[in-house]
């Protein structure tokens, strides 16, 4: 079975520079009378609801993300890598039993469980599968088992982008901007609630 590698090792420098407090993954995105859910908690919850295995890659200093993983019973890898490529390689290294990997960014909480499942279900068709919305590439990016050795060699952000460009890609068009929407700046925390609660499906 393919699984989801959730990348949660970024520093969130732009978020802090724009006035945000602390790591953006720990910022509150949804709040009710009963509880408050962070950006990471919501992303992790959607990944788990897909029914796929989940493995998180985060930094030693992000204790809140680690605590969320422990509560949910989700394994995690600690890394000091500042690049997406290094985090991907660490996650793939620690999930050798998987048949494929869906690489997702932990600051993208608007991707719903059915999107994860759709990408996973099509991995047998092409070595790389990627969601799109209105011609914009999104996440999660799916990699078939045959891509494992190349994923293990990734280091920087550039490496990851080049790997995607250099392989035969299956494009899946979705009718939601959730596949491209992330939390980059403090103002992004006010994104429309419908992205969290809507019923989102692949475009026909």
C-alpha positions in Angstrom: 0.0 0.0 0.0 1.1 3.5 -0.7 1.4 6.0 2.2 1.5 9.7 2.9 4.8 11.5 3.9 3.8 14.6 5.6 6.5 17.3 5.5 6.6 19.3 8.7 10.2 20.3 8.9 10.1 23.8 7.4 11.0 26.9 9.5 8.1 29.1 8.2 10.4 32.1 7.9 8.0 34.2 5.7 5.2 33.6 8.2 7.3 35.0 11.1 8.7 37.8 9.0 5.1 38.9 8.3 4.2 39.1 11.9 3.2 35.6 12.7 4.0 34.1 16.1 6.0 30.8 16.2 5.9 28.0 13.7 3.0 28.4 11.3 2.1 24.7 11.6 1.2 25.3 15.3 -1.0 28.3 14.5 -4.7 27.9 15.2 -6.7 27.4 12.0 -10.1 26.2 13.4 -11.6 27.1 16.8 -14.8 25.9 18.4 -16.2 26.1 21.9 -14.7 22.7 22.6 -11.2 23.0 21.1 -8.8 24.7 18.8 -7.1 22.8 16.0 -3.7 23.9 14.5 -2.8 23.9 10.8 -0.8 20.7 11.4 -3.6 19.0 13.3 -6.1 19.6 10.5 -3.7 18.5 7.8 -2.8 15.3 9.8 -6.4 14.6 10.4 -7.3 14.7 6.7 -4.4 12.5 5.8 -5.4 9.9 8.4 -9.0 9.9 7.3 -7.9 8.8 3.9 -7.2 5.4 5.4 -3.6 5.5 4.1 -0.6 5.0 6.4 1.0 8.3 7.4 4.6 9.2 8.4 5.6 12.7 9.5 9.0 14.3 8.9 9.6 17.2 11.4 12.3 19.1 13.3 13.5 18.2 16.8 12.5 21.7 18.0 8.8 21.4 17.0 7.5 19.7 20.1 3.9 20.5 19.3 3.9 18.6 16.1 5.6 15.7 17.8 3.0 15.7 20.5 0.2 15.7 17.9 1.8 12.7 16.2 2.1 10.8 19.5 -1.6 11.4 20.3 -2.6 10.1 16.9 -0.2 7.2 17.0 1.6 8.4 13.9 5.4 7.6 13.5 7.7 10.5 12.8 11.3 11.2 11.7 13.3 14.0 13.0 15.5 15.9 10.5 17.6 19.1 10.5 17.2 19.4 6.7 16.0 22.8 5.6 15.1 21.6 2.1 12.1 19.7 0.8 14.3 17.1 -0.9 16.2 16.1 2.3 12.9 15.7 4.2 11.4 13.5 1.4 14.5 11.3 1.4 14.3 10.9 5.2 10.6 9.9 5.0 11.2 7.4 2.2 14.1 5.9 4.0 12.0 5.2 7.1 9.0 3.7 5.2 10.7 1.0 3.0 7.7 -1.3 3.2 5.4 1.1 1.3 4.5 0.5 -2.3 4.5 4.2 -3.1 4.6 7.7 -1.5 2.3 10.6 -1.5 4.4 13.6 -0.6 2.3 16.3 1.1 3.1 19.7 2.8 1.9 20.0 6.3 0.9 23.7 5.7 -1.7 22.6 3.2 -4.7 21.7 5.4 -7.4 22.1 2.7 -6.6 18.8 0.9 -9.4 16.4 1.9 -9.2 12.6 2.4 -10.8 11.8 -1.0 -8.0 13.7 -2.8 -5.3 11.6 -1.0 -7.2 8.5 -1.9 -7.6 9.5 -5.6 -3.9 10.1 -6.0 -3.0 6.8 -4.4 -5.5 4.9 -6.5 -3.9 6.1 -9.7 -0.3 5.5 -8.8 -0.3 2.2 -10.8 -0.8 4.3 -14.0 2.3 6.5 -14.0 5.4 6.9 -11.9 4.4 10.4 -10.8 0.9 11.6 -10.2 0.0 15.2 -9.4 -3.2 17.2 -8.7 -3.9 20.4 -10.6 -6.4 23.2 -10.2 -6.9 25.5 -13.2 -3.5 24.5 -14.6 -1.7 25.1 -11.3 0.2 22.1 -9.9 -0.6 21.1 -6.4 -0.2 18.5 -3.7 0.0 15.7 -2.7 2.5 14.5 -5.3 2.4 10.7 -5.7 5.4 8.6 -6.5 5.3 5.0 -7.5 7.5 2.3 -5.9 9.9 2.4 -8.8 10.8 6.0 -7.8 12.1 5.0 -4.4 15.8 5.0 -5.2 15.6 8.4 -6.8 13.6 9.8 -3.9 16.3 8.6 -1.5 18.9 10.7 -3.4 17.0 14.0 -3.0 18.6 16.9 -1.1 17.4 20.4 -1.9 14.1 21.9 -3.2 15.5 22.1 -6.7 16.2 18.3 -6.8 12.6 17.5 -6.0 11.2 19.8 -8.7 13.6 18.4 -11.3 12.7 14.9 -10.4 9.0 15.7 -11.1 9.8 17.5 -14.4 12.0 14.6 -15.7 9.4 11.8 -15.4 6.2 10.9 -17.1 3.5 12.7 -15.1 -0.2 11.8 -14.7 -2.2 15.0 -14.1 -5.5 14.9 -12.2 -7.6 18.0 -12.4 -9.6 18.8 -9.3 -12.4 21.4 -8.9 -11.0 22.9 -5.7 -8.2 25.3 -5.0 -7.6 23.3 -1.9 -4.9 21.4 -3.7 -2.8 24.5 -4.2 -3.8 26.6 -1.1 -1.2 26.7 1.7 -0.7 28.7 4.9 2.2 31.0 4.0 1.4 34.3 5.8 -0.6 35.1 8.9 -3.5 36.4 6.7 -3.8 32.9 5.2 -5.3 31.7 8.4 -8.5 33.5 7.5 -9.0 31.5 4.3 -12.6 30.6 3.5 -14.0 27.9 5.9 -15.6 26.2 2.9 -12.1 24.9 1.9 -12.1 22.9 5.2 -15.7 21.8 5.2 -16.7 21.5 1.5 -17.3 18.3 -0.4 -14.4 18.3 -2.9 -14.1 15.9 -5.8 -12.0 15.4 -8.9 -13.3 17.4 -11.9 -15.0 15.5 -14.6 
